[in-house]
Amino acid sequence: MSELSGISSQLSAVRTEGLALIADGSLEALLVRSPAVEDGETKDQDRVLWLEKEQIACVCDGTTSSPYADEAAQFVVDYLECHHRAWLSADAHVFQSEVDGLVDGLLRLRHSAANRPIRVPEVLAAPVRLLLEQDVKEKRRYSHRTTMISARFGCGSDDMLYMRLFKCGDSELLVFRPDGKLLFTTAEVRWETTGGRSPVGAGEMSTAPTRLLCFHHPSSVTEVMPDKHIHAAAWAPEFRFPVDSCFLLTTDGLLDAFPGSTDLFTWLQTNYCTLADEEAGAVVMRDLHAQLKQRRGDDDISFIAISYQPSTISTTRSEL
């Protein structure tokens, strides 16, 4: 069942973990979580989190091949909600400790899952039952896997938005200008340049005219928490962006539905207000799932779109 809730409050100018909360304005967040439905079964392995007061966002995508992936994604957002004061702290040692705690929690869940009873139909022959039990035990060795992208926002004295970032896997951040031009992305992208040169790094354009062709997955192996957290992006790098930037934290389901960032931004800009409405938003997401299914196969689609507003803060959450 779709669920929509709106929350409004005012932020005060205080310091928290090295970033100043945004005063004389606010961040507006649109949260969408839209599970895939295949043959009447709902996948629902994504989770989204927006903490208004702390200005922390997180999007998780539980790995389909991993048992109890939905529990992993839920654990991550619950952990961040409980540990928000130190999450993405400017103190590298403090934040390292928080990441280690998150990893330990996921590994404890995995250990607990390994000891859950295995139910195999007794009507099956003993050798078949034994093979099924062994298969379940092997899969549970890699249970509770999820990707994640998390950001903490603040402001400085230079009228810029500051952001610290942590990611693991193919849940991504995209930052747009108001005109839709891509300023920065953590996503793997395919570029075309008239000058024969590609961008130096993520979000960094070369001097030659450059066009983003599409997002792509260069490898079938996805880094996931808790197993590949050491190989995630550098601990809490800090970025600065113009105050009128649009931030999009998303799972790969949304990226795979579009050929490139221009089409994605146009879709988001066109449907932003509609997505905040339960019934109308459900229709938009149904059409997007159909588009995704045609391109790559259906998947959960979840994202948080964040932008600066000069007066009031509002959060709109849709589960469509």
Protein Blocks (a to p, Z undefined) as FASTA:
>chain_A
ZZddddddddddddeehiacdehiacddddddddddeehiafklaccdddfklopacddd
ddfklghklmmmmmmmmmmmmmmmmgopablklmmmmmmmmmmmmmmmmmmmmmpccddd
fkbcfklmmmmmmmmmmmmmmgoiacdddddddddfkopacdddddedjbdcddddfkop
afbdcbdcddddfklpacfbghiacfbdcddfbdcdfbfbdcddfklmmmmccehiacdd
dfkbccddddfklmmmpgbfklmmmmmmmmmmmmmpmklmmmmmmmmmmmmmmmnopadd
ddddddddfkbccdddddZZ
